[in-house]
């Protein structure tokens, strides 16, 4: 481990988060709940298990459309519940927050769908309701079909979307700051609830947004929620380094993880931020078993399944708006593909120049589209490997999920009752929350 990495991880611990979406569970699997009901109980129970394991936060991913890219219709998406149905993350965030007391709750709010004032108001309200545990996952949305649900024919190019998003975040920050922290005085004798001199309009007039302000909610415990963002393209990384408290990252192997983190930290320094205040969490999809052979067999059964291969390609089509049904599974991809959608998902799959067939590319990416490093084995083996990876990368932690973001209680138990205790025994992750900490304070604790 280099001296720089040692300085980066002074406490020796790394952070854990979990990402899922408000979609059906592992509805066809033997340990699923069958894809219903939609009352949020299953996901709320998952949040309670993650809190018991002392995760920093759980994030609810979101999309705003019914995909039609794979095969030119919505059939595959609806038939297999790939990306759709997907319910609104905000009510689920409230339910999970009320059912927990320490776990950070992060909801996805798109800059395409919400005006800046509404995002600021909603986030402030949620942070107050959850006692300083709310986070905003900032997305620009990456699908033309989503744009068409909000009065647009197609999305702007990626660089323009991020330029708009930079301005959007500036507006939201100014709205949070439109109330001073001590604006609420609650002076019963004088009959003053809030000091009007400490609440002011922002009169924001930018290239893309005009907002008068002020916000009409009181300052929340964090005053602004934690900002979370996933950006794989160079422009996305610069955006994340400018704005995020925590970054969701997908990289190809340990070297790719190290390069990604160093790139983000360099961007942060260029923008005058302390790189140590940005926590990059790398997506992984651990496969756990009672023995290494058990775990390897489980992984092999999963990735060789024709349904798994089709689901991965349908999901990739939805995220990139490239129809992967047009390509022969047993031939290499015919050309280097480009997208105005999620570039990271495309890069994770295509491995341009490898000569592998499309089927091999899917199987090779055994964790689906969200696996940064291979983690297969017993809980102790995987915990040991996670520690080694963080030593080499330098920080800051892992975002755990499943290859298709589908969940069942067995997988959650394997992680929270098998993997996490193995990490805690090694002193690699927190075993208790610091009383009184907000989400942002938890992220800065080490």
PALUM-961595 format. One record per residue (C-alpha): residue in three letters; x, y, z. Coordinates in steps of 0.1 Angstrom, whole numbers, m for minus. Example, Ala and Ser with C-alpha at 12.3 -4.5 7.8 and 13.67 -1.06 7.14 Angstrom:
REM residues 2
code=ALA, c1=123, c2=m45, c3=78
code=SER, c1=137, c2=m11, c3=71
This chain:
REM residues 446
code=UNK, c1=0, c2=0, c3=0
code=UNK, c1=14, c2=34, c3=m10
code=UNK, c1=19, c2=62, c3=15
code=UNK, c1=m7, c2=82, c3=m4
code=UNK, c1=m33, c2=55, c3=0
code=UNK, c1=m24, c2=52, c3=37
code=UNK, c1=m31, c2=89, c3=41
code=UNK, c1=m64, c2=86, c3=22
code=UNK, c1=m76, c2=58, c3=45
code=UNK, c1=m64, c2=70, c3=79
code=UNK, c1=m90, c2=51, c3=99
code=UNK, c1=m85, c2=18, c3=80
code=UNK, c1=m122, c2=15, c3=73
code=UNK, c1=m143, c2=18, c3=42
code=UNK, c1=m179, c2=27, c3=36
code=UNK, c1=m208, c2=4, c3=25
code=UNK, c1=m239, c2=14, c3=6
code=UNK, c1=m266, c2=m6, c3=m12
code=UNK, c1=m285, c2=2, c3=m44
code=UNK, c1=m318, c2=m12, c3=m56
code=UNK, c1=m350, c2=2, c3=m72
code=UNK, c1=m387, c2=1, c3=m65
code=UNK, c1=m393, c2=m28, c3=m89
code=UNK, c1=m405, c2=m64, c3=m85
code=UNK, c1=m382, c2=m85, c3=m64
code=UNK, c1=m365, c2=m117, c3=m77
code=UNK, c1=m400, c2=m127, c3=m87
code=UNK, c1=m392, c2=m159, c3=m106
code=UNK, c1=m366, c2=m171, c3=m82
code=UNK, c1=m372, c2=m198, c3=m56
code=UNK, c1=m365, c2=m173, c3=m28
code=UNK, c1=m385, c2=m143, c3=m42
code=UNK, c1=m418, c2=m131, c3=m30
code=UNK, c1=m435, c2=m134, c3=m64
code=UNK, c1=m433, c2=m98, c3=m76
code=UNK, c1=m459, c2=m83, c3=m54
code=UNK, c1=m474, c2=m66, c3=m34
code=UNK, c1=m464, c2=m30, c3=m41
code=UNK, c1=m468, c2=m16, c3=m6
code=UNK, c1=m431, c2=m12, c3=0
code=UNK, c1=m429, c2=m37, c3=29
code=UNK, c1=m403, c2=m59, c3=12
code=UNK, c1=m379, c2=m30, c3=4
code=UNK, c1=m385, c2=m14, c3=39
code=UNK, c1=m375, c2=m47, c3=55
code=UNK, c1=m344, c2=m47, c3=34
code=UNK, c1=m336, c2=m12, c3=46
code=UNK, c1=m339, c2=m24, c3=82
code=UNK, c1=m315, c2=m53, c3=76
code=UNK, c1=m290, c2=m29, c3=60
code=UNK, c1=m292, c2=m6, c3=91
code=UNK, c1=m286, c2=m36, c3=113
code=UNK, c1=m254, c2=m42, c3=93
code=UNK, c1=m245, c2=m5, c3=97
code=UNK, c1=m245, c2=5, c3=60
code=UNK, c1=m239, c2=42, c3=54
code=UNK, c1=m269, c2=45, c3=30
code=UNK, c1=m293, c2=28, c3=7
code=UNK, c1=m301, c2=43, c3=m27
code=UNK, c1=m333, c2=39, c3=m47
code=UNK, c1=m324, c2=41, c3=m84
code=UNK, c1=m351, c2=53, c3=m109
code=UNK, c1=m361, c2=55, c3=m145
code=UNK, c1=m389, c2=75, c3=m161
code=UNK, c1=m400, c2=55, c3=m191
code=UNK, c1=m411, c2=21, c3=m204
code=UNK, c1=m381, c2=8, c3=m225
code=UNK, c1=m387, c2=m1, c3=m262
code=UNK, c1=m351, c2=m4, c3=m274
code=UNK, c1=m346, c2=m41, c3=m272
code=UNK, c1=m362, c2=m57, c3=m303
code=UNK, c1=m380, c2=m25, c3=m310
code=UNK, c1=m408, c2=m29, c3=m286
code=UNK, c1=m417, c2=m30, c3=m249
code=UNK, c1=m423, c2=m67, c3=m249
code=UNK, c1=m390, c2=m79, c3=m233
code=UNK, c1=m391, c2=m52, c3=m207
code=UNK, c1=m426, c2=m59, c3=m196
code=UNK, c1=m424, c2=m97, c3=m200
code=UNK, c1=m394, c2=m100, c3=m177
code=UNK, c1=m400, c2=m69, c3=m156
code=UNK, c1=m367, c2=m54, c3=m168
code=UNK, c1=m366, c2=m17, c3=m158
code=UNK, c1=m404, c2=m16, c3=m157
code=UNK, c1=m426, c2=m16, c3=m137
code=UNK, c1=m408, c2=9, c3=m115
code=UNK, c1=m426, c2=30, c3=m89
code=UNK, c1=m417, c2=64, c3=m76
code=UNK, c1=m388, c2=63, c3=m51
code=UNK, c1=m399, c2=92, c3=m29
code=UNK, c1=m428, c2=75, c3=m11
code=UNK, c1=m406, c2=45, c3=m6
code=UNK, c1=m378, c2=67, c3=8
code=UNK, c1=m403, c2=80, c3=34
code=UNK, c1=m414, c2=45, c3=44
code=UNK, c1=m378, c2=33, c3=47
code=UNK, c1=m368, c2=63, c3=67
code=UNK, c1=m397, c2=61, c3=91
code=UNK, c1=m388, c2=24, c3=97
code=UNK, c1=m352, c2=31, c3=104
code=UNK, c1=m333, c2=56, c3=126
code=UNK, c1=m296, c2=57, c3=115
code=UNK, c1=m294, c2=45, c3=79
code=UNK, c1=m290, c2=71, c3=52
code=UNK, c1=m319, c2=71, c3=26
code=UNK, c1=m310, c2=84, c3=m9
code=UNK, c1=m337, c2=89, c3=m35
code=UNK, c1=m332, c2=95, c3=m72
code=UNK, c1=m346, c2=128, c3=m85
code=UNK, c1=m340, c2=137, c3=m122
code=UNK, c1=m331, c2=172, c3=m133
code=UNK, c1=m353, c2=164, c3=m163
code=UNK, c1=m384, c2=157, c3=m143
code=UNK, c1=m383, c2=181, c3=m113
code=UNK, c1=m380, c2=219, c3=m115
code=UNK, c1=m351, c2=230, c3=m92
code=UNK, c1=m375, c2=246, c3=m67
code=UNK, c1=m394, c2=213, c3=m63
code=UNK, c1=m363, c2=193, c3=m58
code=UNK, c1=m350, c2=217, c3=m31
code=UNK, c1=m384, c2=217, c3=m13
code=UNK, c1=m388, c2=180, c3=m15
code=UNK, c1=m353, c2=173, c3=m4
code=UNK, c1=m355, c2=197, c3=25
code=UNK, c1=m388, c2=182, c3=37
code=UNK, c1=m374, c2=147, c3=35
code=UNK, c1=m343, c2=156, c3=53
code=UNK, c1=m363, c2=171, c3=81
code=UNK, c1=m386, c2=141, c3=83
code=UNK, c1=m357, c2=117, c3=85
code=UNK, c1=m336, c2=137, c3=110
code=UNK, c1=m307, c2=145, c3=86
code=UNK, c1=m304, c2=112, c3=68
code=UNK, c1=m316, c2=121, c3=34
code=UNK, c1=m296, c2=121, c3=2
code=UNK, c1=m304, c2=133, c3=m34
code=UNK, c1=m291, c2=110, c3=m62
code=UNK, c1=m286, c2=135, c3=m90
code=UNK, c1=m294, c2=122, c3=m124
code=UNK, c1=m300, c2=140, c3=m157
code=UNK, c1=m319, c2=110, c3=m172
code=UNK, c1=m303, c2=94, c3=m202
code=UNK, c1=m332, c2=82, c3=m224
code=UNK, c1=m350, c2=99, c3=m252
code=UNK, c1=m382, c2=80, c3=m242
code=UNK, c1=m380, c2=97, c3=m208
code=UNK, c1=m375, c2=131, c3=m224
code=UNK, c1=m407, c2=125, c3=m244
code=UNK, c1=m426, c2=121, c3=m212
code=UNK, c1=m417, c2=157, c3=m203
code=UNK, c1=m425, c2=175, c3=m235
code=UNK, c1=m392, c2=170, c3=m254
code=UNK, c1=m385, c2=151, c3=m286
code=UNK, c1=m351, c2=140, c3=m275
code=UNK, c1=m325, c2=146, c3=m248
code=UNK, c1=m298, c2=172, c3=m253
code=UNK, c1=m263, c2=159, c3=m259
code=UNK, c1=m245, c2=146, c3=m228
code=UNK, c1=m222, c2=176, c3=m224
code=UNK, c1=m252, c2=200, c3=m226
code=UNK, c1=m271, c2=179, c3=m201
code=UNK, c1=m243, c2=182, c3=m176
code=UNK, c1=m239, c2=219, c3=m183
code=UNK, c1=m276, c2=223, c3=m174
code=UNK, c1=m272, c2=200, c3=m144
code=UNK, c1=m243, c2=222, c3=m131
code=UNK, c1=m266, c2=252, c3=m132
code=UNK, c1=m295, c2=232, c3=m117
code=UNK, c1=m274, c2=222, c3=m87
code=UNK, c1=m262, c2=258, c3=m82
code=UNK, c1=m299, c2=269, c3=m81
code=UNK, c1=m308, c2=242, c3=m56
code=UNK, c1=m278, c2=251, c3=m34
code=UNK, c1=m288, c2=287, c3=m34
code=UNK, c1=m324, c2=278, c3=m24
code=UNK, c1=m311, c2=258, c3=5
code=UNK, c1=m290, c2=288, c3=15
code=UNK, c1=m320, c2=312, c3=12
code=UNK, c1=m328, c2=305, c3=49
code=UNK, c1=m300, c2=312, c3=74
code=UNK, c1=m294, c2=283, c3=97
code=UNK, c1=m308, c2=304, c3=126
code=UNK, c1=m337, c2=319, c3=108
code=UNK, c1=m363, c2=300, c3=129
code=UNK, c1=m363, c2=317, c3=163
code=UNK, c1=m396, c2=304, c3=178
code=UNK, c1=m399, c2=334, c3=201
code=UNK, c1=m433, c2=328, c3=218
code=UNK, c1=m432, c2=361, c3=238
code=UNK, c1=m426, c2=383, c3=208
code=UNK, c1=m448, c2=361, c3=185
code=UNK, c1=m420, c2=355, c3=160
code=UNK, c1=m416, c2=321, c3=144
code=UNK, c1=m390, c2=331, c3=118
code=UNK, c1=m368, c2=361, c3=114
code=UNK, c1=m377, c2=377, c3=81
code=UNK, c1=m343, c2=393, c3=77
code=UNK, c1=m327, c2=358, c3=76
code=UNK, c1=m349, c2=346, c3=47
code=UNK, c1=m343, c2=361, c3=12
code=UNK, c1=m351, c2=356, c3=m25
code=UNK, c1=m322, c2=343, c3=m46
code=UNK, c1=m333, c2=360, c3=m79
code=UNK, c1=m314, c2=334, c3=m99
code=UNK, c1=m312, c2=341, c3=m137
code=UNK, c1=m290, c2=316, c3=m155
code=UNK, c1=m288, c2=303, c3=m190
code=UNK, c1=m313, c2=275, c3=m184
code=UNK, c1=m332, c2=283, c3=m152
code=UNK, c1=m349, c2=313, c3=m135
code=UNK, c1=m359, c2=310, c3=m99
code=UNK, c1=m370, c2=337, c3=m76
code=UNK, c1=m370, c2=319, c3=m42
code=UNK, c1=m367, c2=318, c3=m13
code=UNK, c1=m374, c2=282, c3=m4
code=UNK, c1=m406, c2=279, c3=17
code=UNK, c1=m393, c2=251, c3=40
code=UNK, c1=m373, c2=256, c3=72
code=UNK, c1=m336, c2=246, c3=72
code=UNK, c1=m333, c2=208, c3=76
code=UNK, c1=m308, c2=191, c3=99
code=UNK, c1=m282, c2=190, c3=72
code=UNK, c1=m293, c2=223, c3=57
code=UNK, c1=m287, c2=206, c3=24
code=UNK, c1=m289, c2=168, c3=19
code=UNK, c1=m260, c2=146, c3=9
code=UNK, c1=m255, c2=147, c3=m29
code=UNK, c1=m249, c2=114, c3=m46
code=UNK, c1=m240, c2=111, c3=m83
code=UNK, c1=m229, c2=85, c3=m109
code=UNK, c1=m210, c2=97, c3=m138
code=UNK, c1=m188, c2=75, c3=m160
code=UNK, c1=m180, c2=98, c3=m189
code=UNK, c1=m152, c2=124, c3=m186
code=UNK, c1=m179, c2=151, c3=m183
code=UNK, c1=m198, c2=131, c3=m158
code=UNK, c1=m167, c2=127, c3=m136
code=UNK, c1=m161, c2=164, c3=m136
code=UNK, c1=m197, c2=170, c3=m127
code=UNK, c1=m195, c2=145, c3=m98
code=UNK, c1=m162, c2=159, c3=m86
code=UNK, c1=m178, c2=194, c3=m85
code=UNK, c1=m210, c2=185, c3=m67
code=UNK, c1=m211, c2=151, c3=m51
code=UNK, c1=m205, c2=140, c3=m15
code=UNK, c1=m205, c2=104, c3=m27
code=UNK, c1=m200, c2=90, c3=m61
code=UNK, c1=m214, c2=57, c3=m75
code=UNK, c1=m187, c2=42, c3=m98
code=UNK, c1=m184, c2=12, c3=m120
code=UNK, c1=m149, c2=3, c3=m132
code=UNK, c1=m132, c2=m27, c3=m149
code=UNK, c1=m110, c2=m43, c3=m122
code=UNK, c1=m87, c2=m29, c3=m95
code=UNK, c1=m66, c2=m8, c3=m119
code=UNK, c1=m97, c2=7, c3=m134
code=UNK, c1=m111, c2=15, c3=m99
code=UNK, c1=m78, c2=32, c3=m89
code=UNK, c1=m77, c2=52, c3=m121
code=UNK, c1=m113, c2=63, c3=m117
code=UNK, c1=m108, c2=75, c3=m81
code=UNK, c1=m76, c2=93, c3=m89
code=UNK, c1=m92, c2=110, c3=m118
code=UNK, c1=m122, c2=122, c3=m97
code=UNK, c1=m98, c2=134, c3=m69
code=UNK, c1=m78, c2=154, c3=m95
code=UNK, c1=m110, c2=170, c3=m108
code=UNK, c1=m119, c2=179, c3=m72
code=UNK, c1=m86, c2=196, c3=m66
code=UNK, c1=m89, c2=215, c3=m99
code=UNK, c1=m123, c2=228, c3=m86
code=UNK, c1=m110, c2=238, c3=m52
code=UNK, c1=m125, c2=209, c3=m33
code=UNK, c1=m108, c2=187, c3=m7
code=UNK, c1=m108, c2=153, c3=m24
code=UNK, c1=m111, c2=136, c3=9
code=UNK, c1=m147, c2=150, c3=12
code=UNK, c1=m158, c2=129, c3=m18
code=UNK, c1=m164, c2=92, c3=m12
code=UNK, c1=m163, c2=71, c3=m43
code=UNK, c1=m181, c2=38, c3=m38
code=UNK, c1=m175, c2=11, c3=m64
code=UNK, c1=m204, c2=m12, c3=m74
code=UNK, c1=m199, c2=m49, c3=m68
code=UNK, c1=m221, c2=m79, c3=m69
code=UNK, c1=m207, c2=m105, c3=m44
code=UNK, c1=m216, c2=m141, c3=m50
code=UNK, c1=m215, c2=m159, c3=m16
code=UNK, c1=m215, c2=m196, c3=m7
code=UNK, c1=m207, c2=m219, c3=22
code=UNK, c1=m176, c2=m230, c3=2
code=UNK, c1=m158, c2=m214, c3=m27
code=UNK, c1=m170, c2=m242, c3=m50
code=UNK, c1=m206, c2=m236, c3=m39
code=UNK, c1=m202, c2=m199, c3=m48
code=UNK, c1=m185, c2=m206, c3=m81
code=UNK, c1=m212, c2=m231, c3=m91
code=UNK, c1=m239, c2=m206, c3=m82
code=UNK, c1=m222, c2=m179, c3=m103
code=UNK, c1=m218, c2=m203, c3=m133
code=UNK, c1=m254, c2=m213, c3=m132
code=UNK, c1=m265, c2=m177, c3=m132
code=UNK, c1=m244, c2=m163, c3=m160
code=UNK, c1=m248, c2=m193, c3=m184
code=UNK, c1=m286, c2=m190, c3=m182
code=UNK, c1=m302, c2=m179, c3=m215
code=UNK, c1=m326, c2=m158, c3=m195
code=UNK, c1=m298, c2=m140, c3=m177
code=UNK, c1=m281, c2=m132, c3=m210
code=UNK, c1=m313, c2=m119, c3=m225
code=UNK, c1=m321, c2=m99, c3=m194
code=UNK, c1=m286, c2=m83, c3=m194
code=UNK, c1=m290, c2=m73, c3=m230
code=UNK, c1=m325, c2=m60, c3=m225
code=UNK, c1=m313, c2=m39, c3=m196
code=UNK, c1=m283, c2=m26, c3=m216
code=UNK, c1=m306, c2=m17, c3=m244
code=UNK, c1=m329, c2=2, c3=m220
code=UNK, c1=m299, c2=21, c3=m205
code=UNK, c1=m282, c2=29, c3=m238
code=UNK, c1=m311, c2=29, c3=m263
code=UNK, c1=m291, c2=6, c3=m285
code=UNK, c1=m310, c2=m25, c3=m297
code=UNK, c1=m288, c2=m54, c3=m287
code=UNK, c1=m314, c2=m79, c3=m301
code=UNK, c1=m300, c2=m70, c3=m336
code=UNK, c1=m266, c2=m86, c3=m329
code=UNK, c1=m257, c2=m123, c3=m331
code=UNK, c1=m249, c2=m137, c3=m297
code=UNK, c1=m221, c2=m158, c3=m311
code=UNK, c1=m203, c2=m131, c3=m331
code=UNK, c1=m183, c2=m101, c3=m319
code=UNK, c1=m201, c2=m68, c3=m318
code=UNK, c1=m197, c2=m54, c3=m353
code=UNK, c1=m184, c2=m20, c3=m344
code=UNK, c1=m175, c2=3, c3=m315
code=UNK, c1=m209, c2=15, c3=m302
code=UNK, c1=m217, c2=50, c3=m290
code=UNK, c1=m246, c2=63, c3=m270
code=UNK, c1=m261, c2=95, c3=m257
code=UNK, c1=m274, c2=74, c3=m228
code=UNK, c1=m255, c2=57, c3=m200
code=UNK, c1=m220, c2=55, c3=m214
code=UNK, c1=m207, c2=36, c3=m183
code=UNK, c1=m231, c2=7, c3=m189
code=UNK, c1=m220, c2=4, c3=m225
code=UNK, c1=m183, c2=6, c3=m217
code=UNK, c1=m188, c2=m21, c3=m191
code=UNK, c1=m202, c2=m45, c3=m216
code=UNK, c1=m185, c2=m40, c3=m250
code=UNK, c1=m147, c2=m43, c3=m242
code=UNK, c1=m140, c2=m31, c3=m277
code=UNK, c1=m111, c2=m49, c3=m293
code=UNK, c1=m113, c2=m80, c3=m272
code=UNK, c1=m126, c2=m102, c3=m300
code=UNK, c1=m152, c2=m118, c3=m277
code=UNK, c1=m186, c2=m128, c3=m289
code=UNK, c1=m216, c2=m109, c3=m274
code=UNK, c1=m225, c2=m140, c3=m254
code=UNK, c1=m189, c2=m142, c3=m240
code=UNK, c1=m190, c2=m105, c3=m232
code=UNK, c1=m222, c2=m110, c3=m211
code=UNK, c1=m208, c2=m140, c3=m193
code=UNK, c1=m174, c2=m124, c3=m188
code=UNK, c1=m191, c2=m95, c3=m171
code=UNK, c1=m204, c2=m120, c3=m146
code=UNK, c1=m218, c2=m93, c3=m123
code=UNK, c1=m239, c2=m79, c3=m150
code=UNK, c1=m235, c2=m42, c3=m157
code=UNK, c1=m226, c2=m32, c3=m122
code=UNK, c1=m196, c2=m53, c3=m111
code=UNK, c1=m163, c2=m35, c3=m107
code=UNK, c1=m143, c2=m65, c3=m95
code=UNK, c1=m149, c2=m103, c3=m92
code=UNK, c1=m161, c2=m112, c3=m56
code=UNK, c1=m170, c2=m149, c3=m54
code=UNK, c1=m164, c2=m172, c3=m24
code=UNK, c1=m172, c2=m177, c3=12
code=UNK, c1=m180, c2=m145, c3=33
code=UNK, c1=m145, c2=m146, c3=48
code=UNK, c1=m129, c2=m150, c3=14
code=UNK, c1=m149, c2=m122, c3=m2
code=UNK, c1=m143, c2=m99, c3=29
code=UNK, c1=m106, c2=m105, c3=27
code=UNK, c1=m106, c2=m97, c3=m10
code=UNK, c1=m126, c2=m65, c3=m5
code=UNK, c1=m100, c2=m54, c3=20
code=UNK, c1=m72, c2=m61, c3=m4
code=UNK, c1=m89, c2=m42, c3=m32
code=UNK, c1=m95, c2=m11, c3=m10
code=UNK, c1=m58, c2=m12, c3=1
code=UNK, c1=m47, c2=m11, c3=m35
code=UNK, c1=m73, c2=14, c3=m47
code=UNK, c1=m69, c2=37, c3=m17
code=UNK, c1=m106, c2=40, c3=m8
code=UNK, c1=m134, c2=48, c3=m3
code=UNK, c1=m158, c2=18, c3=m2
code=UNK, c1=m183, c2=m4, c3=m21
code=UNK, c1=m218, c2=m1, c3=m34
code=UNK, c1=m233, c2=m36, c3=m31
code=UNK, c1=m261, c2=m47, c3=m54
code=UNK, c1=m271, c2=m76, c3=m77
code=UNK, c1=m264, c2=m81, c3=m114
code=UNK, c1=m300, c2=m71, c3=m124
code=UNK, c1=m308, c2=m51, c3=m93
code=UNK, c1=m333, c2=m78, c3=m83
code=UNK, c1=m335, c2=m88, c3=m47
code=UNK, c1=m346, c2=m116, c3=m25
code=UNK, c1=m343, c2=m121, c3=13
code=UNK, c1=m318, c2=m149, c3=10
code=UNK, c1=m293, c2=m126, c3=m8
code=UNK, c1=m298, c2=m98, c3=18
code=UNK, c1=m292, c2=m123, c3=46
code=UNK, c1=m260, c2=m135, c3=29
code=UNK, c1=m247, c2=m100, c3=28
code=UNK, c1=m259, c2=m86, c3=61
code=UNK, c1=m254, c2=m118, c3=82
code=UNK, c1=m225, c2=m134, c3=64
code=UNK, c1=m204, c2=m109, c3=45
code=UNK, c1=m207, c2=m78, c3=68
code=UNK, c1=m198, c2=m96, c3=100
code=UNK, c1=m167, c2=m110, c3=82
code=UNK, c1=m158, c2=m74, c3=73
code=UNK, c1=m165, c2=m61, c3=108
code=UNK, c1=m143, c2=m88, c3=123
code=UNK, c1=m114, c2=m75, c3=102
code=UNK, c1=m121, c2=m39, c3=113
code=UNK, c1=m129, c2=m29, c3=77
code=UNK, c1=m164, c2=m15, c3=81
code=UNK, c1=m183, c2=2, c3=109
code=UNK, c1=m199, c2=m20, c3=135
code=UNK, c1=m219, c2=9, c3=151
code=UNK, c1=m232, c2=43, c3=141
code=UNK, c1=m219, c2=74, c3=158
code=UNK, c1=m248, c2=88, c3=178
code=UNK, c1=m263, c2=120, c3=164
code=UNK, c1=m245, c2=119, c3=131
code=UNK, c1=m262, c2=130, c3=99
code=UNK, c1=m256, c2=111, c3=66
code=UNK, c1=m230, c2=136, c3=55
code=UNK, c1=m212, c2=133, c3=88
code=UNK, c1=m212, c2=95, c3=85
code=UNK, c1=m196, c2=98, c3=51
code=UNK, c1=m169, c2=121, c3=65
code=UNK, c1=m162, c2=100, c3=96
code=UNK, c1=m134, c2=81, c3=78
